[in-house]
Amino acid sequence: MHDSHSPVRLLRSFLDECASRGLWPPLKLAEIDAGAEILAASPERQVRVAREAVRQIVNSRRGMNARELVSRLLRRRLPISSGDLIDMLRSTVRIHDKHLVPWSGLLKFVEEIASRGELTPDLARALETARDSIGIRMLDTEMRRVRDRIEAVLAPPETDGDERGFGIDPGEPWSDVALDALARLQPPEREAWRAVVDHVATAKGARPTKKWLGEAARLLGPIGGDAFARRAAAWLARVGERSTLHPRPPGTEFIDQGELIGDRNADVLKGLAWFAGLVDDERLARAVGHAAAQCFKKLRNWGPRSPRVANACTIALAMMPGDEPLAQLARLKTIVRAPSSRAQVEKALASVAEREGVAPEDLEERGVPGHGLSEVGRLERRVGAFRFELTMPPGGGIEQRWVGEDGALRKSTPSAVRDEFPGDLAELKRVAKELQKTFAAVRHRLESAALRRRAWPLEEWRRAFLDHPVVGALARRLVWRFVAGAARIEAAWSDRRLVGVDDDPLGDLPPETTVRPWHPIGEAVADVVAWREWLERHRVTQPFKQAHREVYVLTQAERQTGTYSNRFAAHVLKQHQFAALCRERGWRYELQGEWDSHNTPWLDLPHWGLRAEFWVEGVHGSEISSAGVFLTVSSDQVRFCEAGADDPVPLEDVPPIVFTEVMRDVDLFVGVSSIASDPNWIEQGERLDDELRAYWLDTSFGELNDAAKTRREVLERLLPRLTIADRCELGERFLVVRGDLRTYKIHLGSTNILMEPNDQYLCIVPGRTMTRAPAKVYLPFEGDTALSVILSKAMLLAADAEISDPTIREQIGG
């Protein structure tokens, strides 16, 4: 016979009564019969009820009522022993939502036991298990506070003197370097740094307060700005490197723990970044920018590595004086894609612009660093007996070489430099790496300048673009328009001067001249062709398509539809690749899945008061990812709306430059992310829907889009100069290549291949080297991966008898 007054029966009666009466926390225990009985029970019986109630906490109304009961009981002065706490802490591991655990009451008793020095090993282990069961995904403000309280109980007691720790967790490369450096300090300097790290731990809130910064400035005094910059830069430069010592809490099996930053270490980095904002030092600014980029980086199954550290770094860069912090913010703006993260960077740039009294765009252009280049596109450094040369030639890219005292070129870095000057070599590698990042940021701004309606006074343009040691290497490969009153002149850089398309030097320009990038929209075909021939004649490779840029004008069908274009409708796109391209080109788009029936990609056009939309929707019935995300989406119409409005504007009212640039983006989205561009798609066999199969075949080998037509025009001029010219013939849609074994047709849009005589499909998946232009092949612009793939495939297949890859040989032989 069961005891009706046992803790289990008493708890069950309480929960049943709550359920039958539809009661929901907060509860009035005295008004519930079983609740009143529990309150009247002995303290020992109440403890047993509480232990049993913790086991009943689940994600349901019954579990919520059990939690409410435990919370009320734990507020009483109950005789809870270490054994009781161990039992309840172990029970919390089974609670999926850790927010339902009555942490406050439990930890109050644990802290009291610890304060008396009675924390047993078993209780400590139960506490550690409860802490580790809080998954990384759950670390919001409330859960961080819980973990902090647990860590405070488990932390070894602090001692006076040099043995006291620094509050930094080991196991991450940056923290290991920091702890090692701090441990080597002599007592006076060590105490000064300990005061800094202690203050760092108090970095709360979204931004540092004046009081916090004032105390930070006082603590920096004994250390010195240069010493702080030297050490902090070395630590921040290691942020993002893999760690190995983090535990793997339950619920994070699909997250790479080595990529994450520990919670306490994130707080330290946040405060360290705010300290850095008080110091004027270029190397420190670069390190802060690096840490920001690493913490904004999106990790698989997780999201940004550490938004609070990244945001602290952007705030620090906005606080720091000089051009290097501006350069880092400008670079972040080009590499950060997530809308919320990008907004933080733009907010930091806006605050600096407001302080300086200039427009944010002017600020970004002013802040491009020179990276130590002595002249446009050239860096020379003497390292021992060798001269290092870094150049950015008209053909694009960055070239590095070592020259000996005898004037002879070295094929690689001399061993004497590696052995005797490792610090100099590391610095040169850093400069080359930073140059690549700066190039990407500047290239993006130059390409979007026309859409942003940018124009500059002549002298400002010369200083910020033509004669800038880094920007000039890109600006001197573009065509520019000079406007003085009613006069309009186009010119480009050649042989240390500006010349027209006929190579005549540009005369003196009046001071009131304004300069803007030339764009082929609205230009006569003959003028566009003339500039293309000029680039070819001078062997100039433009950093992006300018003279060869595709131009999109309204078609008759679009005039009839009036407010939308169906030019790029009815395509099937790989959604993840499409979303990545949207972020790269500045469009806003979130992945669609079974939970979301509609999500429209859109591009903000603030300089025109417009918003562009490209409608897509999930392909229902197609495959989805394990997270419920559609693998493919289908495209629909393109339309334009006024900013803040939903109704579309007539296409004829959209400025031609806006229409062509938006349609070019959409063409890129379709051309790159269409399933027709994937040579493996057709190999899915029975899994491939008949309708999708038909689409793949029609698009893979069908009519060319505008980008492919431009590609064909380039190949038409390029092929006669290739060593395989006698084996190639250019058709309307294909580049036909005659090999020794078979003849091949490479589609100029998808780059997919058919083999004659029976149009058998040949699957060749481009490798990393195939996506770059073959060596010694001149191309008039950078960035067209498909053109490089076509040329690489053509050269491979022209010598098909020499192909060693068994997969390709089997297809050819088959």
C-alpha positions in Angstrom: 0.0 0.0 0.0 1.4 3.4 -1.1 1.7 6.3 1.3 -0.7 9.0 0.0 1.4 11.6 1.8 4.7 10.5 0.3 6.7 13.3 -1.6 6.0 11.6 -4.9 2.2 11.3 -4.3 2.1 14.8 -2.9 3.8 16.3 -5.9 1.6 14.3 -8.3 -1.5 15.6 -6.5 -0.3 19.1 -6.8 0.5 18.9 -10.5 -2.8 17.1 -11.3 -4.8 19.8 -9.4 -3.0 22.5 -11.3 -3.7 20.8 -14.6 -7.4 20.2 -13.9 -7.9 23.8 -12.8 -5.9 25.2 -15.8 -3.5 27.0 -13.4 -0.4 28.6 -14.8 2.6 30.2 -13.0 2.8 32.3 -11.0 0.8 30.2 -8.5 -0.6 30.8 -5.1 0.3 27.6 -3.4 -1.9 28.2 -0.4 -5.0 28.2 -2.6 -4.2 24.8 -4.0 -5.1 21.9 -1.7 -1.9 19.9 -2.4 0.1 23.1 -2.3 -1.3 24.0 1.1 -0.4 20.5 2.3 3.2 20.9 1.0 3.6 24.2 2.8 2.3 22.6 6.0 4.7 19.7 5.7 8.0 19.4 7.6 11.1 21.1 6.1 12.6 17.7 5.5 9.5 16.5 3.5 9.6 19.8 1.5 13.2 19.1 0.5 12.1 15.7 -0.8 9.3 17.3 -2.7 11.7 19.8 -4.2 14.1 17.0 -5.3 11.3 15.1 -7.0 9.9 18.3 -8.6 13.2 19.1 -10.3 12.9 15.7 -12.1 9.4 16.7 -13.4 10.5 19.9 -15.1 9.9 19.5 -18.8 8.9 21.8 -21.7 5.2 21.7 -20.8 2.6 23.4 -18.5 3.1 20.6 -16.0 6.8 21.1 -16.0 6.4 24.9 -15.6 4.2 24.3 -12.5 6.9 22.0 -11.1 9.5 24.7 -11.6 7.4 27.3 -9.9 6.9 24.9 -6.9 10.7 24.3 -6.7 11.5 28.0 -6.9 9.0 28.8 -4.0 10.4 26.0 -1.8 14.0 27.0 -2.4 13.3 30.5 -1.1 12.7 29.0 2.3 15.4 28.2 4.8 15.3 24.5 4.2 17.8 21.9 5.5 19.2 21.2 2.1 22.4 19.0 2.2 25.2 18.5 -0.4 23.5 15.2 -1.3 20.2 17.0 -2.0 22.0 19.5 -4.2 23.9 16.8 -6.1 20.7 15.0 -6.9 19.0 18.2 -8.2 22.0 19.4 -10.2 22.2 16.0 -11.9 18.5 16.2 -12.7 19.1 19.5 -14.5 21.1 17.8 -17.2 18.0 16.1 -18.5 16.1 19.5 -18.8 16.4 20.5 -22.5 15.6 24.2 -22.0 18.0 25.4 -19.3 16.0 28.5 -18.8 13.4 26.3 -17.0 16.0 25.3 -14.3 15.5 27.2 -11.0 19.1 28.3 -11.1 18.8 31.2 -8.6 17.6 29.0 -5.7 19.9 26.1 -6.4 23.0 28.3 -6.7 22.1 30.2 -3.6 22.5 27.1 -1.5 25.6 26.0 -3.4 27.3 29.4 -2.8 26.4 29.2 0.9 28.1 25.8 1.2 31.1 27.0 -0.8 31.4 30.1 1.4 31.8 27.8 4.4 34.5 25.8 2.7 32.3 22.7 2.5 32.2 22.2 -1.3 32.8 18.5 -1.6 34.4 16.9 -4.7 31.1 15.2 -5.6 29.2 18.5 -5.4 31.9 20.2 -7.5 31.6 17.5 -10.2 27.8 17.7 -10.2 28.1 21.5 -10.6 30.6 21.1 -13.5 28.2 18.6 -15.2 25.3 21.0 -14.9 27.5 23.9 -16.3 28.7 21.8 -19.3 25.1 20.8 -20.1 24.3 24.4 -20.9 24.9 24.3 -24.7 26.9 27.0 -26.4 23.8 28.0 -28.4 22.0 28.9 -25.1 24.6 31.5 -24.0 22.3 34.5 -23.9 22.7 37.1 -21.1 20.8 35.0 -18.5 22.8 31.8 -19.2 26.1 33.6 -19.2 25.2 34.9 -15.7 24.5 31.4 -14.6 27.8 30.1 -15.9 29.6 33.0 -14.3 28.1 32.1 -10.9 29.1 28.5 -11.4 32.6 29.4 -12.5 33.0 31.7 -9.4 32.1 28.8 -7.1 34.5 26.4 -8.9 37.4 28.8 -9.3 40.3 28.1 -7.0 40.6 30.7 -4.2 42.7 33.7 -5.1 46.0 34.3 -3.3 47.9 37.5 -2.8 51.1 38.2 -4.8 52.3 36.8 -8.1 50.4 33.6 -7.9 47.0 35.1 -8.5 45.6 34.4 -12.0 44.6 36.8 -14.7 41.1 35.7 -15.4 41.9 34.4 -18.9 41.1 30.8 -19.9 43.9 28.9 -21.6 43.3 26.6 -24.6 42.9 29.3 -27.3 46.1 30.3 -29.3 45.6 34.0 -28.4 45.0 33.3 -24.7 47.9 30.9 -24.5 50.2 33.6 -25.9 48.8 36.2 -23.6 49.1 34.1 -20.5 52.7 33.1 -21.4 53.6 36.7 -21.9 52.0 37.9 -18.7 53.7 35.1 -16.7 57.1 36.3 -17.8 56.6 39.9 -16.6 58.5 41.2 -13.6 56.4 42.0 -10.5 55.8 45.8 -11.0 54.8 45.4 -14.7 52.8 42.3 -13.9 50.7 44.1 -11.4 50.1 46.9 -13.9 48.8 44.4 -16.4 46.8 42.5 -13.8 45.0 45.8 -13.1 44.3 46.2 -16.8 42.9 42.6 -17.2 40.8 43.1 -14.0 39.3 46.2 -15.5 38.8 44.4 -18.8 36.5 42.0 -17.0 34.2 44.8 -16.1 33.4 45.6 -19.8 29.6 45.4 -19.8 27.0 46.9 -22.0 27.1 47.6 -25.8 29.5 50.6 -25.5 32.1 51.7 -23.0 31.0 54.5 -20.6 33.1 57.6 -20.0 33.8 56.4 -16.5 35.0 53.1 -17.8 37.3 54.7 -20.4 38.6 57.2 -17.9 39.7 54.4 -15.6 41.2 52.5 -18.6 43.2 55.6 -19.5 44.5 55.8 -16.0 45.6 52.2 -16.0 47.3 52.5 -19.3 49.7 55.2 -17.8 52.1 52.8 -16.0 52.3 50.5 -19.0 52.6 53.0 -21.8 50.8 53.1 -25.1 53.6 51.6 -27.1 54.1 48.6 -24.8 50.3 48.0 -24.6 50.1 48.2 -28.4 52.9 45.7 -28.9 51.5 43.1 -26.6 47.8 43.6 -27.4 48.5 43.5 -31.2 50.3 40.2 -30.8 47.3 38.7 -29.0 44.6 40.1 -31.2 46.4 38.9 -34.3 45.9 35.3 -33.1 42.2 35.6 -32.7 40.4 33.1 -34.9 43.1 30.4 -34.8 41.8 27.0 -33.8 41.7 25.9 -30.2 41.7 22.4 -28.9 40.8 22.5 -25.2 37.2 23.6 -25.3 34.7 21.0 -23.9 31.8 19.9 -26.2 28.6 20.6 -24.3 25.5 18.5 -25.1 23.6 19.9 -28.0 26.6 21.2 -29.9 27.7 18.0 -31.7 27.4 19.7 -35.1 29.5 22.7 -34.1 33.3 22.8 -34.5 34.3 23.7 -31.0 37.8 24.6 -32.1 36.4 27.5 -34.0 34.7 29.1 -31.1 35.9 31.6 -28.5 35.2 30.8 -24.8 32.6 32.9 -23.0 35.0 34.4 -20.5 37.7 34.9 -23.1 35.2 36.8 -25.2 34.6 39.2 -22.4 38.3 39.7 -22.1 38.7 40.4 -25.8 35.8 42.8 -25.7 37.4 44.9 -23.0 40.8 44.6 -24.6 39.4 46.1 -27.8 38.0 49.0 -25.9 41.4 49.6 -24.3 42.9 49.6 -27.8 40.5 52.4 -28.8 42.6 54.7 -26.6 45.9 54.0 -28.4 47.1 55.5 -31.6 49.1 52.7 -33.2 48.8 51.3 -36.8 49.9 47.8 -36.0 47.3 47.7 -33.2 44.6 49.0 -35.5 45.4 46.2 -38.0 45.2 43.6 -35.2 41.8 45.0 -34.1 40.6 44.9 -37.7 41.8 41.3 -38.0 40.0 40.3 -34.8 36.8 42.0 -35.9 36.9 40.1 -39.3 37.5 36.8 -37.5 34.7 37.4 -35.0 32.2 38.5 -37.7 33.1 35.4 -39.7 30.1 33.0 -40.0 30.7 29.5 -38.7 28.9 26.4 -39.8 25.8 25.6 -37.7 26.6 28.6 -35.4 26.6 32.0 -37.0 29.1 34.8 -36.4 32.0 33.6 -34.2 31.5 36.3 -31.6 29.3 39.3 -32.4 30.1 41.0 -29.0 33.9 40.9 -29.7 33.4 42.0 -33.3 31.2 44.9 -32.3 33.7 46.0 -29.6 36.4 46.0 -32.3 34.4 48.2 -34.6 33.8 50.6 -31.7 37.5 50.6 -31.0 38.4 51.3 -34.6 35.9 54.3 -34.6 37.6 55.6 -31.5 41.2 55.4 -32.8 42.7 58.3 -34.7 44.6 58.1 -38.1 44.0 56.5 -41.5 44.7 52.8 -40.6 41.6 52.4 -38.4 39.5 53.9 -41.3 41.1 51.5 -43.7 40.2 48.6 -41.5 36.6 49.7 -41.2 36.4 50.2 -44.9 37.7 46.7 -45.5 35.2 45.3 -43.0 32.4 46.9 -44.9 33.3 45.0 -48.0 33.8 41.5 -46.3 31.0 41.5 -43.8 27.8 40.3 -45.4 25.3 39.6 -42.5 22.9 42.7 -42.4 23.1 43.1 -38.6 26.9 42.9 -38.6 27.3 45.2 -41.6 25.0 47.7 -39.9 27.5 47.8 -36.9 30.4 48.6 -39.3 28.4 51.3 -41.1 27.4 52.8 -37.8 31.1 53.0 -36.8 32.0 54.7 -40.1 29.1 57.1 -39.7 30.3 58.1 -36.2 33.8 58.8 -37.5 32.4 60.8 -40.4 30.3 62.9 -38.1 33.3 63.6 -35.9 35.4 64.5 -38.9 32.6 66.5 -40.6 32.7 64.6 -43.9 30.5 62.1 -45.7 31.0 58.4 -44.9 31.9 57.7 -48.6 34.6 60.4 -48.6 35.9 59.0 -45.3 36.3 55.5 -46.8 38.3 56.9 -49.8 40.5 59.0 -47.6 41.4 56.1 -45.3 43.0 53.7 -47.8 46.4 52.9 -46.5 49.6 53.1 -48.6 51.1 49.9 -47.0 54.6 51.4 -47.4 54.6 51.6 -51.2 57.1 54.1 -52.5 55.3 54.8 -55.7 52.1 53.7 -57.4 51.9 49.9 -57.5 55.5 49.3 -56.4 57.3 48.4 -53.2 61.0 47.8 -52.7 62.7 46.6 -49.6 66.4 45.7 -48.9 66.7 42.6 -46.9 70.3 41.6 -46.3 72.0 41.0 -49.6 68.7 40.8 -51.5 66.2 43.3 -52.9 62.5 42.5 -52.5 60.2 43.9 -55.2 56.4 43.9 -55.1 54.6 45.3 -58.2 51.1 45.5 -59.5 51.4 45.5 -63.3 48.8 46.5 -65.8 48.0 42.8 -66.4 46.5 42.7 -62.9 47.4 40.8 -59.7 50.4 41.2 -57.5 53.9 40.0 -58.5 56.6 39.4 -55.9 60.3 38.6 -56.7 63.7 38.6 -55.0 66.8 40.1 -56.8 70.3 39.3 -55.8 73.3 41.7 -55.7 74.2 40.4 -59.2 70.9 41.5 -60.5 69.7 37.9 -61.1 66.2 36.9 -60.1 65.6 34.2 -57.6 62.9 31.6 -58.2 61.8 31.6 -54.6 62.6 33.3 -51.3 66.4 33.0 -50.7 67.3 30.6 -47.8 69.5 33.4 -46.3 66.5 35.6 -46.0 64.4 32.8 -44.3 67.2 31.9 -41.9 68.6 35.3 -41.0 65.7 37.7 -41.4 62.5 35.9 -40.4 61.0 39.1 -38.9 61.5 41.0 -42.1 60.1 38.2 -44.2 57.0 37.9 -42.0 56.4 41.7 -42.4 56.6 41.5 -46.2 54.2 38.6 -46.2 51.9 40.6 -44.0 52.1 43.6 -46.4 51.3 41.4 -49.4 48.3 39.9 -47.6 47.0 43.3 -46.5 47.3 44.6 -50.0 45.1 41.8 -51.3 42.4 42.8 -48.7 42.7 46.5 -49.6 42.5 45.7 -53.3 39.2 43.8 -52.8 37.7 46.8 -50.8 38.9 49.4 -53.4 37.8 47.3 -56.4 34.3 47.0 -54.9 34.0 50.8 -54.3 35.3 51.6 -57.8 32.9 49.1 -59.5 29.9 50.5 -57.6 30.9 54.2 -58.0 28.6 54.8 -61.1 25.6 53.3 -59.3 26.4 55.5 -56.2 26.6 58.6 -58.5 30.2 59.3 -57.3 32.2 62.2 -58.8 35.3 64.0 -57.5 36.9 67.4 -58.1 40.0 67.0 -60.3 42.7 67.5 -57.7 40.9 65.4 -55.1 40.7 62.6 -57.7 44.4 62.8 -58.5 45.3 62.6 -54.8 42.8 59.9 -53.7 42.9 57.8 -56.9 45.4 58.4 -59.7 48.5 59.1 -57.6 47.6 57.0 -54.5 50.2 54.2 -54.2 47.6 51.4 -53.8 44.4 52.8 -55.4 46.4 54.1 -58.4 47.3 50.6 -59.4 43.6 50.0 -60.0 42.5 53.4 -61.1 45.2 53.5 -63.8 43.6 50.4 -65.4 40.2 52.2 -65.8 38.7 54.6 -68.3 37.6 57.9 -66.7 35.3 60.7 -67.8 36.3 64.4 -67.3 33.6 67.0 -67.3 34.3 70.7 -67.5 31.2 72.7 -68.2 29.6 71.3 -71.4 32.8 69.4 -72.4 33.1 65.7 -71.8 36.4 63.9 -72.4 37.3 60.2 -71.8 40.9 59.2 -71.0 43.0 56.4 -69.5 46.5 56.1 -68.1 49.3 55.1 -70.4 53.1 55.7 -70.4 52.9 58.0 -67.3 50.2 60.2 -68.6 46.5 60.4 -69.4 45.6 59.8 -73.0 42.5 59.5 -75.1 41.4 56.5 -77.1 43.6 57.7 -80.0 46.6 57.8 -77.6 46.8 61.6 -77.8 47.9 63.1 -74.5 45.1 64.8 -72.5 45.7 68.5 -72.4 45.5 70.8 -69.3 42.2 70.6 -67.6 40.5 73.5 -65.8 40.5 73.3 -62.0 36.7 73.1 -61.8 36.8 69.7 -63.8 35.0 66.8 -62.1 35.9 63.2 -62.7 33.8 60.0 -62.6 34.3 56.5 -63.9 33.3 56.0 -67.5 30.4 53.6 -68.1 29.3 52.2 -71.5 25.6 52.7 -70.9 24.3 55.2 -73.5 27.6 55.3 -75.4 27.9 54.7 -79.1 28.9 51.2 -80.0 31.9 52.5 -82.0 33.2 54.3 -78.9 32.9 51.2 -76.7 34.7 49.1 -79.3 37.4 51.7 -79.6 38.2 51.5 -75.9 38.2 47.7 -75.9 40.7 47.8 -78.7 42.8 50.3 -76.8 42.9 48.0 -73.8 43.9 45.1 -76.0 46.6 47.2 -77.8 48.1 48.3 -74.5 47.7 44.8 -72.8 45.8 46.4 -69.9 43.7 44.0 -67.8 40.9 45.9 -66.0 40.2 45.0 -62.4 36.6 44.4 -63.4 34.5 44.6 -66.5 34.3 48.2 -67.5 34.8 48.6 -71.3 33.5 45.0 -71.7 30.6 45.6 -69.3 27.3 44.1 -70.3 24.6 46.7 -71.0 21.0 46.0 -70.4 18.3 48.1 -72.0 14.5 47.8 -71.9 13.1 45.3 -74.3 9.7 45.5 -76.1 8.4 42.8 -73.8 9.4 44.8 -70.7 7.7 47.9 -72.1 4.5 45.9 -72.5 4.6 44.5 -68.9 5.3 48.0 -67.7 6.3 47.5 -64.1 8.2 44.3 -64.1 10.7 42.2 -66.2 10.4 38.5 -66.8 13.8 38.4 -68.6 15.3 36.1 -65.9 12.2 34.3 -64.8 11.7 30.5 -64.7 15.2 29.6 -63.8 16.1 27.0 -61.1 18.8 28.3 -58.7 20.9 26.6 -56.0 19.6 28.5 -53.1 22.8 28.5 -50.9 25.0 29.7 -53.7 22.4 32.3 -54.7 22.2 33.6 -51.2 26.0 33.9 -51.0 26.1 35.9 -54.3 23.3 38.2 -52.9 25.5 39.0 -49.9 28.5 39.5 -52.1 26.7 42.0 -54.3 25.0 43.9 -51.4 21.5 42.4 -51.8 19.4 41.5 -48.7 18.2 37.9 -48.7 17.5 35.2 -46.1 17.3 31.5 -46.9 13.9 30.0 -47.5 12.7 26.7 -46.1 9.6 24.8 -45.2 8.8 27.4 -42.5 8.9 30.3 -45.0 6.7 30.6 -48.1 8.2 33.8 -49.5 11.3 35.9 -49.1 12.2 38.6 -51.7 15.8 39.5 -52.3 16.2 43.3 -52.5 18.8 45.9 -53.2 18.7 49.3 -51.5 19.4 52.1 -54.0 19.5 55.2 -51.6 21.2 57.5 -54.1 18.2 57.1 -56.4 15.4 56.7 -53.9 14.6 53.2 -55.2 14.6 49.6 -54.2 15.2 46.7 -56.6 13.5 43.3 -56.1 14.1 39.9 -57.6 11.3 37.5 -56.8 12.2 33.9 -56.0 10.3 31.1 -54.3 11.2 27.7 -53.0 10.8 24.8 -55.4 8.3 22.8 -53.3 8.6 19.1 -53.6 12.4 19.3 -54.3 15.1 18.3 -51.9 15.6 20.1 -48.6 18.6 20.2 -46.3 18.7 18.6 -42.9 17.8 22.1 -41.5 14.6 22.2 -43.6 16.1 24.7 -46.2 15.1 24.4 -49.8 18.1 23.4 -51.9 16.7 25.2 -54.9 14.5 28.2 -55.6 12.8 29.3 -58.8 13.2 32.8 -60.2 10.4 35.2 -61.2 10.1 38.9 -62.0 12.4 41.8 -61.4 10.8 45.1 -60.3 11.7 48.5 -58.8 9.8 50.3 -56.1 10.3 53.7 -54.5 12.1 53.6 -51.1 9.5 52.9 -48.4 6.8 52.0 -50.8 5.4 48.7 -52.1 3.9 49.6 -55.5 6.3 49.1 -58.4 7.4 52.1 -60.6 7.2 51.9 -64.4 10.4 50.4 -65.8 10.7 53.4 -68.2 11.0 55.7 -65.2 14.0 53.8 -63.9 17.3 55.5 -64.8 19.2 53.5 -67.4 22.3 53.2 -65.2 20.2 51.7 -62.4 18.3 49.3 -64.7 21.5 48.0 -66.4 23.4 47.5 -63.2 20.6 45.7 -61.4 19.8 43.5 -64.3 23.5 42.7 -64.6 23.5 41.5 -61.0 20.4 39.3 -61.6 22.1 37.9 -64.8 25.1 37.0 -62.6 22.8 35.3 -60.0 21.2 33.2 -62.7 24.3 32.5 -64.7 26.4 31.3 -61.7 23.8 29.7 -59.3 21.6 28.0 -61.9 21.6 24.2 -61.7 22.5 24.3 -65.4 26.0 25.6 -64.4 26.6 22.5 -62.3 28.2 19.8 -64.5 27.3 17.2 -61.8 23.6 18.0 -61.7 22.6 15.7 -64.6 24.4 12.8 -62.9 21.8 12.5 -60.2 20.0 9.9 -62.2 16.6 8.8 -61.0 16.5 11.5 -58.3 16.3 14.1 -61.0 12.8 15.4 -61.8 11.9 15.2 -65.5 11.0 18.9 -65.6 14.3 19.8 -63.9 16.2 17.5 -66.3 14.6 19.3 -69.3 15.5 22.7 -67.8 19.1 21.6 -67.2 19.5 20.4 -70.8 17.8 23.4 -72.3 19.8 25.9 -70.3 23.1 24.1 -70.3 23.3 24.2 -74.0 20.7 26.8 -75.0 20.8 30.5 -76.0 23.5 32.7 -74.5 22.8 35.4 -71.9 24.4 38.8 -72.1 27.4 37.8 -70.1 28.1 34.8 -72.4 27.7 37.0 -75.4 30.4 39.3 -74.1 32.5 36.2 -73.4 32.1 35.2 -77.1 33.2 38.6 -78.3 36.4 38.4 -76.2 37.1 34.8 -77.4 36.6 35.9 -81.0 39.6 38.3 -80.7 41.6 36.1 -78.3 41.5 32.7 -80.1 43.8 33.6 -83.1 46.6 34.3 -80.7 46.4 31.0 -78.8 48.7 28.1 -79.5 45.6 25.9 -80.0 44.0 28.3 -82.5 44.2 25.8 -85.4 42.2 23.3 -83.3 39.4 25.7 -82.3 36.3 27.1 -84.1 33.9 29.6 -82.5 30.2 29.0 -83.1 27.2 30.9 -82.0 26.9 29.1 -78.7 29.9 26.8 -78.5 33.6 26.8 -78.7 34.4 23.7 -80.8 37.7 22.1 -80.0 39.2 19.3 -82.1 41.3 16.8 -80.1 43.2 13.8 -81.2 40.5 11.4 -79.9 37.2 13.3 -80.3 35.8 16.8 -81.1 34.2 18.8 -78.2 31.7 21.6 -77.9 32.1 23.9 -74.9 29.0 26.0 -74.2 29.9 29.6 -73.7 27.4 30.1 -71.0 27.4 27.1 -68.7 30.9 25.9 -69.8 29.4 22.4 -70.1 30.7 20.1 -72.8 29.2 17.9 -75.5 31.3 15.4 -77.5 30.8 14.7 -81.2 29.5 12.9 -83.1 26.6 12.0 -80.9 26.5 15.0 -78.5 27.5 12.8 -75.6 27.8 14.8 -72.3 31.4 15.1 -70.9 31.5 15.9 -67.2 34.7 17.9 -66.1 34.4 19.6 -62.7 36.7 22.7 -62.6 39.5 22.5 -60.1 41.0 25.5 -58.4 43.6 26.0 -61.1 41.1 25.8 -63.9 39.1 28.8 -62.5 42.2 31.0 -63.2 43.2 32.1 -66.6 45.9 29.9 -68.2 49.4 31.3 -67.8 50.6 33.8 -70.5 47.0 34.2 -71.8 46.0 37.9 -71.9 42.5 38.7 -70.7 41.1 42.3 -70.9 39.4 42.1 -67.4 39.5 40.1 -64.2 36.7 38.3 -62.5 35.1 36.2 -65.2 35.7 32.7 -63.9 33.6 31.1 -66.7 36.0 32.6 -69.3 39.0 31.1 -67.5 37.2 27.7 -67.2 36.4 27.7 -71.0 40.0 28.4 -71.9 41.4 25.8 -69.5 39.0 23.2 -70.8 39.9 24.0 -74.4 43.6 23.6 -73.8 43.0 20.4 -71.9 40.8 18.8 -74.6 43.0 20.0 -77.5 45.6 17.6 -76.1 43.0 14.9 -75.1 45.4 12.1 -75.9 47.6 13.3 -73.0 44.9 13.4 -70.4 45.8 11.2 -67.4 42.6 11.6 -65.3 40.9 8.1 -65.5 37.4 9.6 -65.0 37.7 11.9 -68.0 39.5 9.3 -70.2 36.7 6.7 -69.5 34.1 9.2 -70.6 36.0 10.1 -73.8 36.6 6.4 -74.6 33.0 5.5 -73.8 
